[in-house]
Structures are given as structure tokens and as C-alpha cells.
């Protein structure tokens, strides 16, 4: 179901239901109502790649069109008094960017993983194989440098990764999440969904 059809369904529910019950107006509002308080806050912005303009809000989020270019199309249609055969030449579909607080996510991970405060880095393990990040020479070097500058202070390192995911076969749209993972988490839970940071 598209977000547009979801909004139409919500509007229909609003007409059918009693006045005491107010259904959500759109998908975002529904998510805010359904997901618990552990949900991360995010900001949404829209970028027109043709105009190089960033919009913090849109009047018509469903159409997802650049307001400036859409006004130009309407003017062209008005003055030429004809329909454009290929309106897509003028339309600029907006790129949607989501920003999530990294600080909020890190706090959330530490609240759920109290063992991070007590974790030992296993640097003294004698291991011929590298089975975790602690066994690598680079990590040991960083740890020793940290001990010299700030002794007895905990430090944490992260892995950064990004990869594109196509939304569906019939669309050119894709998402490119940027992911951070705290290396000091236990290996078995390090990459679990609750411990991933979306940058």
C-alpha cells in the first residue's frame, strides 16, 4: 500500500468512525501512535536536485514534487493553453533525506547494554587467530595510545558501512543507509537491529 492510499484510507476511517475516535491522518502519524516511546526521533528534508534547494516542509508530501518547478509547469500550461505531452521533462522528483540523532541512538544502546560500562577489551588474551577486533594489531595500538593519554578511561570504536537497497524492481528509487556499529559490543549482539546506529 502506498502512503497516498494509506492517507486516503485514514480519511475514510475519519468519515466512518465516531467523533470521539480520531484516526491518524497519514502514515507518519500512524507510526508515531503505534511505536513505543523507544522510537527514535527523525527529521525529514526534501532536496530538489535541479534547483539545488532543500525544503524542510512540503505542502503536498504525497506528490513529492519541487514546488518551484511545479509552478513553472502550471505557468507554461496556462500561457500556451495546451497540455504538455511529456510533463516529466519539467517535473523534479524530490530526494527525501532522513536525519536521526546519533547521540540519541548511542545513549539508547548504552542504556540497553549496561555491560559496555564494565567490558574488558580482552587484550591480554593469547590468541594466534584473529577472532575479534581486540586481537588485531591496529586495535591494540589504539588502546595503548589511549592508555597513555587518558589512563583508566573507557574508549569505544565503531565500524562504518553503507550500502544501497532498491525499493522494488519497478522503481528507480533506492535507499542508502549509513550504518555505525560499536565494536566493543559482544560479537553475538553487535550487529543486532537494536545495536545499529543509523548515521
C-alpha positions in Angstrom: 0.0 0.0 0.0 1.4 3.4 -0.9 1.5 6.3 1.5 -1.1 8.1 -0.6 -3.6 5.2 -0.5 -2.9 4.9 3.3 -3.8 8.6 3.7 -7.0 8.1 1.7 -7.9 5.1 3.9 -7.3 7.2 7.1 -9.5 9.9 5.7 -12.2 7.3 5.0 -11.9 6.0 8.6 -12.3 9.5 9.8 -15.6 9.8 8.0 -16.9 6.4 9.2 -15.8 6.5 12.8 -17.5 8.3 15.7 -16.2 11.8 16.6 -14.6 10.5 19.8 -12.2 8.4 17.7 -9.7 10.3 15.6 -7.7 8.0 13.3 -4.2 9.1 12.2 -4.1 11.4 9.1 -1.2 9.7 7.4 1.5 7.0 7.7 3.9 9.1 9.8 1.2 10.0 12.3 0.2 6.3 12.5 3.8 5.3 13.2 4.1 7.9 16.0 0.9 6.4 17.6 1.8 2.8 17.2 5.5 2.6 18.0 6.5 2.9 21.7 8.5 5.7 23.4 11.7 3.8 22.5 11.2 5.0 18.9 13.9 7.3 17.5 13.1 10.9 16.5 13.9 11.8 13.0 13.8 14.9 10.7 12.8 14.8 7.1 14.0 17.1 4.4 13.4 17.2 0.7 16.1 18.1 -1.9 15.4 19.3 -5.4 18.5 18.2 -7.4 17.6 20.6 -10.3 17.1 23.7 -8.2 19.6 22.7 -5.5 17.0 23.8 -2.9 16.4 22.0 0.4 12.9 22.1 1.8 12.2 21.4 5.5 8.5 21.0 4.8 6.2 20.5 1.8 2.5 21.3 1.5 1.9 18.2 -0.7 4.2 15.4 0.5 2.4 12.8 -1.5 3.1 14.3 -4.9 6.8 14.7 -3.8 7.4 17.4 -6.5 9.6 20.5 -6.4 7.2 23.4 -5.6 9.2 25.9 -7.8 9.3 23.6 -10.9 5.6 22.7 -10.4 4.7 26.4 -10.5 6.7 26.7 -13.8 4.8 23.8 -15.3 1.4 25.4 -14.4 2.5 28.7 -16.0 3.6 27.0 -19.2 0.3 25.2 -19.4 -1.6 28.5 -18.7 0.2 30.7 -21.3 0.4 28.1 -24.0 -3.1 26.9 -23.3 -2.3 23.3 -24.1 -1.3 20.2 -22.2 2.3 19.2 -22.2 2.8 15.8 -23.8 5.8 14.9 -21.7 5.4 16.7 -18.4 8.2 14.6 -16.8 10.8 16.8 -18.6 9.9 19.6 -16.2 9.0 17.7 -13.1 11.7 17.2 -10.5 11.0 14.4 -8.1 12.5 15.3 -4.7 15.1 13.3 -2.9 13.9 12.6 0.7 16.6 12.7 3.4 16.0 11.4 6.9 18.3 12.7 9.7 18.4 10.7 13.0 20.3 11.9 16.1 23.4 9.8 16.5 23.7 10.9 20.2 20.2 9.7 21.0 21.0 6.3 19.4 24.3 5.9 21.3 22.6 6.7 24.6 19.9 4.2 23.7 22.5 1.5 23.0 24.3 2.1 26.3 21.0 2.0 28.3 20.2 -1.4 26.8 23.8 -2.7 27.1 24.9 -1.9 30.6 27.7 -4.4 30.2 29.5 -1.9 28.0 30.5 0.1 31.1 32.2 -3.0 32.6 33.6 -4.6 29.4 37.2 -5.6 29.3 38.9 -5.5 26.0 40.5 -8.9 26.2 43.8 -7.5 25.1 45.7 -10.0 27.3 44.2 -13.0 25.5 46.9 -15.1 23.9 45.4 -16.0 20.6 47.1 -16.9 17.3 43.9 -16.3 15.4 42.1 -13.0 15.0 38.6 -13.9 16.0 37.5 -10.4 17.2 38.6 -6.8 16.8 40.6 -6.9 20.1 43.1 -9.4 18.6 44.2 -7.0 15.8 47.4 -5.1 15.9 45.7 -1.8 15.0 43.2 -2.0 17.8 45.9 -2.9 20.3 47.9 0.1 19.1 44.9 2.5 19.5 44.3 1.0 23.0 47.9 1.6 24.1 47.8 5.2 22.8 44.6 5.8 24.7 46.1 4.4 27.9 49.0 6.8 27.6 46.9 9.9 27.0 43.9 9.1 29.2 44.6 6.2 31.6 41.7 4.3 33.1 39.2 5.9 30.6 36.9 3.7 28.6 37.0 4.2 24.8 34.9 2.9 22.1 35.5 2.3 18.4 33.0 1.9 15.5 32.7 0.3 12.1 31.2 2.4 9.4 29.3 0.9 6.4 26.9 1.9 3.7 25.0 0.0 1.0 22.2 0.8 -1.4 18.9 -1.1 -1.4 16.5 -0.8 -4.3 13.0 -0.3 -3.0 11.4 -2.5 -5.7 12.0 -3.8 -9.2 9.6 -1.4 -10.9 11.1 1.7 -9.3 14.4 3.6 -9.7 14.2 4.7 -6.1 16.7 3.3 -3.6 17.8 4.0 -0.1 21.4 4.3 1.1 21.5 4.0 4.9 24.8 4.8 6.6 25.4 2.3 9.5 27.7 2.5 12.5 28.3 -0.4 14.9 30.1 -0.2 18.3 33.0 -2.7 18.1 33.1 -3.3 21.9 29.7 -4.9 22.0 29.7 -8.7 22.3 30.1 -10.3 18.9 26.8 -12.2 19.2 24.8 -9.0 19.7 27.0 -6.4 17.9 25.0 -6.4 14.7 21.5 -6.9 16.1 19.0 -4.3 15.0 18.8 -2.6 18.4 22.6 -2.0 18.4 22.9 -0.5 14.9 23.4 3.3 14.6 21.9 4.9 11.6 24.0 7.9 10.7 
